[in-house]
Amino acid sequence: SFQNWFSMQFTSPGPRVGSVIPAKARITSAAFHAEGVHLFVASESISKLHIVDCQNGKSLCAALKFEREGISIVEATHHNQCILTSGKGSTEQQQSQRFSVNYHSIYDNKILRKFRGHTDILTNISMNPADDLFLTSSRDRTIRLWSLQQAGAVGQMELPATARGDPIAAFDSTGLVFGVTAPIVNGQGHYIHLYDARNYAGGAFAEMKVTTPQLEKAVTHQQARSEWTSMKFNASGNQILVTGDNGFAITLDGYEGTVQRSLSAKGVTTACWAPDDKTILTGSDDGSISCWNVDTGAMIRKLEGGHKDSLSWVGINPKYSMLASCDTNIAMWIW
């Protein structure tokens, strides 16, 4: 079943659980390497990183311990033996040290470079799919652009005064564009600004607002006022998938920011695009995965049996017909 992802069909018979890997603590972040061979999985509460060999559905080695730095976010880089990580560090460390991003070699379990500058917890790390640049967003109200080749940030942006709450920054699939979102003051909604990655200093080329009244037409009043927990572009760049901390997932027009679909499964906790842009997967608080038709908003299939607890992450292998889901365990689904 280690086939190219274009053979994936979410209708019957659909994927099945091929293996389950115990992680002993709740997963907080995960990322497939672009070549599809490795899945990196972080557990913040025990400061450990699991590395899954996707070809056999087993842990590649014993979990790596991040005792001093901690690990809450992991992001794959272009090198299949190197990752970017961030944790809460130790309270004994200086803020710039405590909230640094670490470029880590899993081959010899060493930090190759530290990226210092943030003074509060990071909310996201997004690797440029085309080069060695990456983005970070933080509760310190800054978005920073970095290069793996140098320690200092190559660019920095402050959130506008009208923004409140946690920002999220992410590249699109080409690496030519990145988006920044944050809540607007007084519960008015969220803004999304789009930037040319080669000319970000010139300001956003698109400024969109997703207002609370717009959201309330698609989701509940409580959900419309919740914090967004993720923002992901589809492969074509014309749609944006957003999840919120009150259990919802919506798709937005990637050019205008208008709400297109509400994926109305109960208790959505995480979501991702399929590589062909035709399907969205959402993980739920009951441990199930719902598969949605992007064009119609209809649920195609519900996948059950991999988990008993609330899902914290779901993702599709970028190269092969495989998906993964996480709670305190890692389930590898195959066709």
C-alpha positions in Angstrom: 0.0 0.0 0.0 3.0 2.3 -0.2 1.7 3.9 -3.4 1.5 7.4 -4.8 -1.2 9.5 -3.1 -3.2 10.0 -6.3 -4.4 6.4 -5.8 -6.3 7.4 -2.7 -10.1 7.1 -2.7 -12.0 8.1 0.4 -15.2 6.2 -0.7 -15.6 2.5 0.0 -13.5 0.7 0.9 -11.3 3.6 1.9 -8.3 3.6 4.3 -7.8 1.2 7.2 -5.5 1.4 10.2 -2.2 -0.3 9.3 -0.3 0.3 12.5 -0.7 2.1 15.8 2.4 3.5 17.6 2.0 4.3 21.3 3.4 7.7 22.2 2.6 7.7 26.0 1.5 11.3 26.1 -0.8 13.6 24.1 0.7 14.7 20.7 0.9 18.4 20.3 2.4 18.7 16.8 3.3 16.5 13.8 4.8 16.9 10.3 5.5 14.7 7.3 8.7 15.2 5.5 8.1 16.3 1.9 9.5 13.0 0.5 6.9 11.1 2.6 9.4 8.7 4.3 9.3 10.2 7.8 6.7 11.5 10.1 7.9 13.6 13.0 5.6 13.7 16.1 6.1 15.9 19.2 4.6 15.4 22.7 5.0 18.5 24.8 4.2 17.1 28.3 7.0 14.6 28.2 9.3 16.7 25.9 9.8 13.9 23.4 10.0 13.5 19.6 8.9 10.3 17.9 10.2 9.6 14.3 8.0 7.2 12.3 9.3 5.3 9.4 6.4 5.5 7.0 7.5 2.6 4.9 7.0 0.1 7.7 4.7 2.0 10.1 7.1 1.7 13.0 9.2 4.1 15.1 12.5 4.6 13.4 14.4 4.8 16.8 13.8 5.4 20.5 12.0 8.7 21.1 14.4 11.7 21.3 14.3 13.7 24.6 14.2 17.5 24.6 14.7 18.1 28.3 16.2 21.6 28.3 14.5 23.2 25.3 11.2 21.3 25.5 9.2 20.6 22.3 5.7 21.6 21.5 5.9 22.4 17.8 7.8 20.4 15.1 8.2 21.3 11.4 10.0 19.3 8.7 12.7 20.9 6.6 14.0 19.9 3.2 16.6 17.6 4.7 15.0 14.4 6.0 17.4 14.3 9.0 16.8 17.9 10.1 13.8 19.5 11.7 12.7 22.8 13.3 11.4 22.7 16.9 10.1 25.0 19.5 9.2 24.5 23.1 8.6 26.5 26.3 12.1 26.0 27.5 13.1 26.5 31.1 12.0 29.5 33.3 15.7 29.8 34.3 16.6 30.8 30.7 16.4 34.3 29.3 13.3 34.9 27.2 15.1 35.1 23.9 16.7 31.7 24.7 13.6 30.1 26.2 11.4 30.8 23.1 14.1 30.2 20.5 13.5 28.0 17.4 16.0 25.1 17.1 17.4 23.6 13.9 17.9 20.0 15.0 19.7 17.1 13.5 18.0 13.9 14.3 20.9 11.9 12.9 23.2 12.7 15.8 20.5 14.4 18.1 22.3 17.8 18.1 21.1 21.4 17.7 22.8 22.8 14.6 21.5 26.4 15.0 19.4 28.4 17.4 17.1 31.2 16.1 16.6 33.7 18.9 14.3 36.8 19.0 10.8 35.8 20.1 9.9 36.7 23.7 6.8 34.6 24.1 5.4 31.2 23.1 5.3 30.4 19.4 2.0 29.6 17.7 3.3 28.2 14.4 6.4 27.3 12.4 6.0 27.2 8.6 8.7 26.0 6.3 8.9 27.5 2.8 8.3 24.5 0.4 10.7 26.0 -2.2 13.8 27.2 -0.3 15.4 27.5 3.1 13.2 30.3 4.5 10.7 29.7 7.3 8.1 31.7 9.2 7.3 31.9 12.9 4.4 33.5 14.7 4.3 34.2 18.4 2.2 35.5 21.2 4.8 38.3 21.4 2.8 39.9 18.5 5.5 39.4 15.9 5.9 37.4 12.7 9.5 36.7 11.8 11.0 35.4 8.6 14.2 33.4 9.0 16.8 31.5 6.8 18.2 28.2 7.9 21.6 29.6 6.8 21.9 32.4 9.4 20.9 32.8 13.0 19.2 36.2 12.9 15.8 36.9 11.5 15.8 38.3 7.9 12.5 40.0 8.4 10.1 41.0 11.2 6.5 42.3 11.2 4.4 43.6 14.2 0.7 42.9 14.4 -1.5 45.9 13.8 -2.9 47.8 16.8 -6.4 46.5 15.9 -5.3 42.8 16.3 -5.7 40.9 19.6 -4.9 37.3 20.5 -2.6 34.7 18.9 -1.4 35.2 15.3 -0.8 32.4 12.9 1.5 32.7 9.8 1.9 30.2 7.1 3.3 29.8 3.6 1.2 28.7 0.6 2.1 25.6 -1.4 4.4 27.6 -3.8 6.4 29.4 -1.1 5.8 32.7 -3.1 3.0 33.9 -0.8 2.4 33.7 3.0 -0.6 34.7 5.0 -0.9 36.1 8.5 -4.1 36.0 10.5 -5.1 37.3 14.0 -8.3 38.2 15.8 -9.6 41.7 15.6 -10.3 43.7 18.8 -13.7 43.4 20.5 -14.6 40.2 18.9 -15.2 41.7 15.5 -13.7 38.8 13.6 -10.3 37.9 12.1 -8.1 39.5 9.6 -6.0 37.7 6.9 -3.2 39.6 5.2 -1.4 38.1 2.3 2.3 38.9 1.4 4.6 38.4 -1.5 7.4 36.4 0.2 10.0 38.2 -2.1 8.7 41.7 -1.3 7.0 41.5 2.2 8.6 44.8 3.2 6.2 46.5 0.8 3.3 45.4 2.9 0.4 43.1 2.3 -0.9 42.8 -1.3 -4.3 41.6 0.0 -6.0 42.6 3.2 -9.1 40.6 4.1 -11.5 40.6 7.0 -13.6 37.7 8.1 -16.2 39.4 10.3 -18.1 37.8 13.1 -21.5 38.4 11.4 -20.1 36.5 8.3 -19.0 33.6 10.5 -22.3 33.5 12.4 -24.0 32.6 9.1 -21.8 29.5 8.9 -21.2 28.4 12.4 -22.6 28.9 15.9 -22.4 32.2 17.8 -19.9 30.7 20.2 -17.7 29.3 17.4 -17.8 32.5 15.4 -16.1 34.3 18.4 -13.5 31.6 19.1 -9.8 31.8 18.5 -8.5 30.3 15.3 -6.1 27.4 15.8 -4.8 26.8 12.3 -4.8 28.3 8.8 -3.8 26.2 5.8 -3.7 27.0 2.1 -4.8 24.4 -0.5 -2.4 23.3 -3.2 -4.0 25.7 -5.7 -3.8 28.7 -3.3 -7.4 29.7 -4.0 -8.9 28.4 -0.7 -7.9 28.6 2.9 -8.9 26.1 5.6 -9.4 27.4 9.1 -10.1 25.6 12.4 -11.2 27.2 15.7 -10.9 26.2 19.3 -14.6 25.8 19.8 -14.8 22.9 17.4 -15.3 24.0 13.8 -13.6 24.0 10.4 -14.4 26.3 7.5 -13.1 27.1 4.1 -12.6 30.6 2.9 -12.1 32.1 -0.6 -8.3 32.6 -0.9 -8.7 35.9 -2.7 -11.6 37.6 -1.0 -11.8 35.9 2.5 -15.5 35.0 2.1 -16.8 31.9 3.9 -17.4 29.1 1.4 -18.1 26.0 3.5 -18.7 25.0 7.1 -17.6 21.4 7.7 -20.2 20.8 10.4 -19.0 17.7 12.2 -19.4 17.9 15.9 -16.3 18.8 17.9 -13.7 19.4 15.2 -10.2 19.6 16.7 -7.9 19.5 13.7 -8.1 19.5 9.9 -6.0 19.2 6.7 -6.3 19.3 2.9 -5.8 16.3 0.7 -3.0 16.9 -1.9 -5.5 17.0 -4.8 -7.7 19.8 -3.1 -10.8 17.6 -3.6 -11.1 16.4 0.0 -10.6 17.8 3.5 -10.1 15.6 6.6 -11.3 16.7 10.0 -10.4 15.0 13.3 -12.9 15.2 16.1 -13.1 15.0 19.9 -14.6 11.5 19.7 -11.4 10.1 17.9 -13.0 9.8 14.5 -11.9 11.3 11.2 -14.5 12.8 8.8 -13.8 13.0 5.0 -15.5 15.9 3.2 -16.1 16.8 -0.4 -14.7 20.3 -0.9 -17.0 21.3 -3.7 -20.3 20.2 -2.1 -19.4 20.3 1.6 -20.9 16.8 2.0 -19.3 14.2 4.3 -18.0 11.3 2.1 -17.0 9.0 4.8 -16.2 8.6 8.5 -13.1 6.7 9.7 -13.3 5.1 13.1 -11.3 2.6 15.1 -7.9 4.3 15.3 -8.5 6.3 18.5 -10.5 6.5 21.6 -9.5 10.1 22.6 -9.8 13.5 21.1 -7.6 13.9 18.0 -4.9 16.5 18.1 -3.5 16.2 14.6 -4.4 14.6 11.3 -2.3 14.8 8.1 -1.9 13.1 4.7 1.4 11.9 3.5 2.6 14.3 0.7 3.9 11.5 -1.5 2.2 8.2 -0.7 -1.3 6.8 -0.1 -1.2 7.1 3.6 -2.6 9.3 6.3 -1.8 9.7 10.0 -3.8 10.7 13.0 -2.7 11.4 16.6 -4.1 11.6 20.1 -1.8 9.9 22.7 -1.1 7.3 20.0 -0.1 7.6 16.3 -2.3 5.7 13.9 -1.0 5.1 10.3 -3.8 4.6 7.8 -3.2 2.8 4.5 -5.2 1.7 1.5 
